[in-house]
Amino acid sequence: MAEEEALLATLREQEERLQFTQFTNETALAIGMALLHAAQQDHLGITIDVTRHGHQLFHVALPGTSPDNDLWIQRKNRVVNHFGHSSFYVGTVTRGKGMTLQERSGLDPVLYADHGGAFPIIIQHVGVVGTITVSGLAQADDHALVVRVVEQFLAQAV
C-alpha cells in the first residue's frame, strides 16, 4: 500500500511539474521528434502520438509495431481526456481500489485503457489540452519514456 501511495505521489508530482506555457504545432513536432530520437537510440519498437484538442499533430510507428498500437494509443488518450490525468495514474488508482476501469467508471474497455503511456499536455493556468502517448513497451516504461522526454524538452525551453 505504501509503495502504491508513493507511486501515486510521484505521478501527481510529474503532472504538476511538467506543464507548458504554450503548446504549438512546432512544440508537438519537437517533442515527437525527441521521442523518435530516443526510441531509435534505444532500438525501441514503439508508436508515438502527440494530439492537441483531438487534432493529431505527430504520429509515427517504428518497426516492431502494429495497428494494435494505434488502438492502444486511442484508448489511453481517451482515459487522459476523460480523467485529466495520465493513463498510468488512472490505472494505478483503479487497480489500487481492486477494480477494473469499467467497474469503477462504467467506461467500455474496448474504448478506454488505463494502462501507462499517455501523458496529459497541461498548459499552465489552462489545464489539459491533449496527450503525448507512447505504445509498445511495458506500461511503466511507456510512461517513463514520455516523462523523460518531456522533462528534457521543458528543461531546454527554460
N, C-alpha and C positions, 0 to 999 in steps of 0.2 A: 504493500500500500504506500509506504514512504517513497519507494522507487517511482511509482506511478505519479505521485504528487510532485516529486522533483522534476520528472519529465514534463508534466503539465506546466509547471512554473517556468521551465526553460522555453517551452513552446510559446507561452504567453509573452515572455520577455522578448523573444525574437520578433513577434508581431508588433510589439510596442517600439522596438528599436529600429527595425528595418522598414522605415517609411520614407516615401518620396515627397519632394516638394512639388514635383510635376511628373507626368508620365506621358511622353510624346511617342509618336511612331518611331522616332530616332532612338529613344530610350529602349523601346521594345526590341528594335534591331540590335542595339549594342548588347543588351542582356542575352538575347537569343544567340548572338554570335559568341559571347563569352561562355555560355553553356555548351555550345557546339565545340568550341576550342577545348574546354575542359574534358568533354566526352571523348574527343579524338585523342587527346594526350593520354587518357587512361584506358583507351580502347574499349569504351562502353557502348553497348548496343541499346540505345535509348531513343525515344521520341521526345521532342521538345516542343512546347507550345507556349506562346505568350498572347493573351487575349485581353482586350480592354473594352468594357461595355458591350460584350458579346461580339466584338469585331476581332477576328483572328489576325494579329499583326505579324506573327512569326510562327512558323511551323516547319520542322524538319524531322525526318525519320532516318535514322542511321542503320547500316547493315545489322541484321540480327533482330530487327523489329518486325512487326506485322500490323495489319489493320486492327488487331485486338488492342494494341497500344493506343491507337486513336480513340477507341471506345472507352478505354480506361481513363484517358485524359478528359473526355467529355463528362464521364460520371464523377470524377474527382472535382472537376471545375464546378459542377452543379452543387456539390457539397459546400465548397467555399462560398459560392454565390448565395446559397440558402442560409448558411450559419454565420458568415462573415469571419470565419477563422480558417486556418489551414486544415486541409483534409486529414492530416496526421493528428492534429489537436482534437478534431471532432471524433475521429476513430478511437483515440485514447480515452476520451471522456466516455464514449459509448461502451467500449469494452470494459471500462472500469465499473460501470453500472451493471455488468453482466448481461448486457442486452445487445441485440443487433440494431442497426440503424432503422430498420423497418419497425421493430418493436418500439424503439424509442420515439420515433417521429412519424411513422406511417409512410415513410418515403420508399418508393419502389426500388429494390436493389438492382433492377435492370437499368435504371436511370441514374442512380446515385451510388457512389462508392466512397466510404470513409476510410480510405487507405492513403498513406502518406505519398506526397509528391506534388500536390497542388498548394501553392502558397499565395496568399492574397496580395494583390498590388494595393497598398494602402497609401493614400495621399494625405499628408498631414492636414488636419482641420477639415478634411472632406470625408474620408472613410475608404471603404473597399470599392475599387473601380474595375477590378479584373483579377487575372490569375497568371502566375508563372508556374508552369507544370512540366514535370518530367515523368515518364513511364518507361519501365523496362528493368529496373533494379528492385531489390527488396524495398519495402515501403520506407523504412528508416533511411535507407541510402538515397532513394529518390528525393526525400525531404532534405537531407543533409546537403546534397549537391546543389539544390536550388538555394538554400540558405547561404552556403559558402560563396556562391557566385554573386548573389545579391549583396552580401556583406562587402565583398571586394569592389563591386561596382559603386556602392554608396561611399566607401572609403576613398575611392579615386575622385568622386564627384565633389568632395569637400575641398 
